[in-house]
Amino acid sequence: MHPVLFKIGTFSVPSFGVAMVVAFLLSVALAQKRAPKFGISKEQIGDMAFWAILSGVLGARILFIVQEWGYFSAHPKELFSIQFRGLTSFGGLIFGFGAALIWAKRKGIPVRNLLDATAPAFLLGHMIGRVGCLMNGCCFGGVCPPGSFGVHVDGDNLLHTPAQLYDSLMNLIALGAVLFAETRVRFRPGQVTGLVIALHGLARFIYEYWRAGTDEQVRQGLASSTYWFTKPIPITQAQGLAALLILIGVGMMALSKKRVVAPTPPADDLAVA
């Protein structure tokens, strides 16, 4: 693992932080490229992205604390830690999504137009973010047999499956499938977003079979995963949330109504910065 990408004197540049910056910039670029066909300007996408990423990071931290409350209640001084090991993608998705909805309502932009323009960009950002997880040594997979394909977790002699790369690959495939489908299918507003949510949920559900787990016991090697229930089928907490995402995505695709007329962006927004 390479949690520190490089150092400038005594200042360390975290690899995960660099990955997040790259993920943000490329995701915004993709969303801006898609925006005009949905009646949204590139400048509006940039404005929305700022609030969404700010809310997403905050939400990722809050949900992680809730999820790991057993640990943080015993270590209250770590509640306000800014280390990158304390985030969860579900929190980032929920809070970032909420911020985007509020922004769209305030700007008078059809919500489904905004979501369809930006949803595929989320898959791109998540894909790059998981590479950052691999370099940071977090969100790793379970122990795999010696000699098989795997990576060493920093500070551990055990060989672990590179679950982060598997998740990246699945989200890359999902992104390609969505972009290809758009060239072949006339989607109704909201259906592209529904497809993205369903595919991402499916990828996360599968990813959990490789991932070692998320709670403090797992990180200490005392458990293999965090389950909601084990019978008749073992389901982890994350898989339960992933299954909910799949249902929401399928529901959005099924319930999407007639096409929304895309508004014409204001003349000021059409100007190139």
C-alpha positions in Angstrom: 0.0 0.0 0.0 1.1 3.6 -0.6 -1.1 5.8 1.7 1.4 8.7 1.2 1.9 9.4 -2.4 4.9 11.7 -1.9 6.3 14.3 0.6 7.3 17.9 0.2 9.6 18.4 3.2 7.6 17.4 6.2 4.2 17.8 4.4 2.8 14.5 3.2 0.4 14.2 0.2 -2.1 11.4 0.8 -2.7 9.1 -2.2 -6.4 8.9 -1.3 -6.7 12.6 -1.3 -5.1 12.9 -4.7 -7.5 10.2 -6.0 -10.5 12.1 -4.7 -9.4 15.3 -6.4 -8.9 13.4 -9.7 -12.2 11.7 -9.3 -14.0 15.0 -8.7 -12.4 16.8 -11.6 -13.0 14.0 -14.1 -16.6 13.4 -12.9 -17.4 17.1 -13.2 -15.9 17.1 -16.7 -18.1 14.2 -17.8 -21.2 15.8 -16.3 -20.4 19.1 -18.0 -20.0 17.3 -21.3 -23.4 15.7 -20.9 -25.2 18.8 -19.5 -26.2 20.7 -22.7 -28.5 18.0 -24.0 -30.4 18.2 -20.8 -30.8 21.9 -20.9 -28.2 22.6 -18.3 -25.1 24.8 -18.7 -21.5 23.7 -17.8 -21.3 26.5 -15.3 -24.4 25.3 -13.5 -22.9 21.8 -13.2 -19.8 23.3 -11.6 -21.9 25.2 -9.1 -23.9 22.2 -8.2 -20.9 19.9 -8.0 -19.3 22.2 -5.3 -22.2 21.9 -3.0 -22.7 18.2 -3.7 -19.1 17.2 -3.0 -19.1 19.3 0.2 -22.2 17.7 1.5 -21.1 14.3 0.3 -17.9 14.4 2.3 -19.8 15.6 5.4 -22.4 12.8 4.9 -19.7 10.2 4.4 -18.2 11.1 7.7 -21.5 11.3 9.6 -22.8 7.9 8.4 -19.4 6.3 9.1 -19.6 7.5 12.7 -23.2 6.2 13.0 -22.1 2.9 11.5 -19.1 2.6 13.9 -20.7 4.2 16.9 -19.6 1.3 19.1 -16.0 2.3 18.4 -16.4 6.0 18.5 -18.4 6.0 21.7 -15.3 4.5 23.3 -12.9 6.8 21.5 -14.7 10.2 21.5 -11.5 12.1 20.6 -11.5 10.5 17.2 -15.0 11.8 16.3 -13.5 14.9 14.6 -10.6 13.1 12.9 -10.0 14.3 9.3 -8.1 11.1 8.3 -9.5 9.5 5.1 -10.0 6.1 6.7 -13.2 7.4 8.3 -15.7 7.7 5.4 -18.4 5.6 3.8 -19.6 5.8 0.2 -23.3 5.4 1.2 -23.2 8.5 3.3 -21.5 10.4 0.5 -24.2 9.3 -2.0 -27.1 10.1 0.2 -26.0 13.6 1.3 -24.5 14.5 -2.1 -27.8 13.4 -3.7 -29.8 15.5 -1.3 -27.7 18.6 -1.9 -28.1 18.2 -5.6 -31.9 18.0 -5.3 -32.0 21.1 -3.1 -29.8 23.0 -5.5 -31.9 22.0 -8.5 -35.1 23.1 -6.8 -33.6 26.5 -5.9 -32.4 27.0 -9.5 -35.6 25.9 -11.1 -34.0 23.1 -13.0 -36.0 19.8 -13.5 -34.6 17.4 -11.0 -34.7 14.4 -13.4 -32.8 16.4 -16.0 -30.0 17.2 -13.5 -29.8 13.6 -12.2 -29.7 12.1 -15.7 -26.9 14.5 -16.7 -24.8 13.7 -13.7 -25.6 10.1 -12.6 -23.0 8.4 -14.9 -20.4 10.8 -13.6 -20.9 9.3 -10.2 -19.9 5.9 -11.5 -16.7 7.4 -12.9 -15.9 9.1 -9.6 -16.6 6.0 -7.5 -14.4 3.9 -9.8 -11.4 6.2 -9.3 -12.1 6.6 -5.6 -11.8 2.8 -5.1 -8.3 3.0 -6.6 -7.6 5.5 -3.9 -8.9 3.0 -1.3 -6.5 0.4 -2.6 -3.5 2.8 -2.3 -4.7 3.9 1.1 -5.0 0.4 2.4 -8.7 0.6 3.4 -11.8 -1.2 2.3 -9.7 -4.3 1.5 -10.8 -7.8 0.9 -10.6 -11.0 2.9 -7.6 -13.3 3.2 -7.0 -15.3 0.1 -4.8 -18.4 -0.4 -1.0 -17.8 -0.9 0.0 -17.7 -4.5 -3.4 -16.4 -5.7 -4.0 -12.9 -7.1 -4.0 -10.5 -4.2 -2.3 -7.6 -2.5 -0.6 -7.1 0.9 -2.3 -4.7 3.3 0.1 -2.3 4.9 1.4 -3.6 8.2 -0.1 -7.1 7.7 1.7 -10.2 6.4 -1.6 -11.8 5.2 -2.5 -11.7 1.6 -5.8 -10.1 0.8 -8.0 -10.0 -2.3 -7.9 -6.6 -4.1 -11.6 -6.1 -3.5 -11.3 -2.4 -4.3 -10.1 -3.1 -7.9 -13.0 -5.5 -8.4 -15.4 -2.8 -7.3 -13.7 -0.3 -9.7 -14.0 -2.7 -12.6 -17.6 -3.4 -11.9 -18.4 0.3 -11.8 -16.4 0.8 -15.0 -18.5 -1.8 -16.7 -21.6 -0.2 -15.4 -20.6 3.2 -16.8 -19.8 1.7 -20.2 -23.2 -0.1 -20.2 -25.1 3.1 -19.4 -23.3 5.2 -22.0 -23.8 2.5 -24.6 -27.5 2.1 -23.7 -28.1 5.8 -24.2 -27.1 5.4 -27.8 -29.6 2.6 -28.4 -32.5 3.4 -26.1 -34.8 6.4 -25.8 -34.9 6.8 -22.1 -37.6 8.8 -20.3 -36.4 11.4 -17.7 -35.2 9.6 -14.6 -34.5 6.3 -16.2 -30.8 6.8 -16.7 -30.5 7.7 -13.1 -32.5 4.6 -12.1 -30.2 2.4 -14.2 -27.1 4.0 -12.7 -28.4 3.5 -9.1 -29.5 -0.1 -9.8 -26.1 -1.1 -11.4 -24.1 0.6 -8.7 -26.2 -1.2 -6.1 -25.6 -4.5 -7.8 -21.8 -3.8 -7.9 -21.8 -3.0 -4.2 -23.8 -6.1 -3.3 -21.3 -8.3 -5.2 -18.3 -6.4 -3.8 -19.3 -7.2 -0.3 -18.6 -10.9 -0.9 -14.9 -10.0 -1.3 -14.7 -7.2 1.3 -13.5 -8.1 4.7 -15.9 -5.8 6.5 -16.3 -2.3 7.9 -16.5 -2.3 11.7 -13.6 -2.0 14.2 -13.6 -5.7 15.0 -13.0 -6.4 11.3 -10.2 -3.9 11.1 -8.6 -5.7 14.1 -9.0 -9.1 12.5 -11.5 -10.2 15.1 -14.4 -10.8 12.6 -14.9 -11.3 8.9 -18.0 -9.0 8.3 -20.9 -7.2 9.9 -24.2 -9.0 9.3 -27.8 -8.0 9.7 -28.7 -11.7 9.7 -27.0 -14.9 8.7 -30.0 -17.2 8.0 -31.2 -18.3 5.6 -28.8 -16.2 3.5 -25.9 -14.2 5.0 -26.5 -10.5 4.3 -24.2 -7.8 5.5 -25.4 -4.3 6.5 -23.8 -2.9 3.3 -25.5 -5.6 1.2 -28.9 -4.7 2.7 -28.4 -1.0 1.7 -27.1 -2.1 -1.7 -30.3 -4.2 -2.2 -32.3 -1.1 -1.3 -30.4 0.9 -4.0 -31.3 -1.8 -6.6 -35.0 -1.6 -5.7 -34.9 2.2 -5.8 -33.2 2.2 -9.2 -35.6 -0.4 -10.7 -38.5 1.6 -9.3 -37.3 4.8 -10.9 -36.9 3.1 -14.2 -40.4 1.6 -14.0 -42.2 4.7 -12.7 -40.6 7.4 -14.9 -43.2 9.4 -16.7 -43.3 11.3 -20.0 -40.3 13.4 -21.1 -39.7 16.7 -19.4 -39.0 19.6 -21.8 -35.5 20.7 -21.1 -35.3 24.5 -20.3 -33.0 26.7 -22.3 -30.0 27.8 -20.2 -29.8 31.5 -19.5 -27.6 33.5 -21.9 -25.1 34.2 -19.1 -24.8 30.5 -18.3 -24.0 29.7 -21.9 -21.0 32.0 -22.0 -17.7 30.2 -21.8 -15.7 31.1 -18.7 
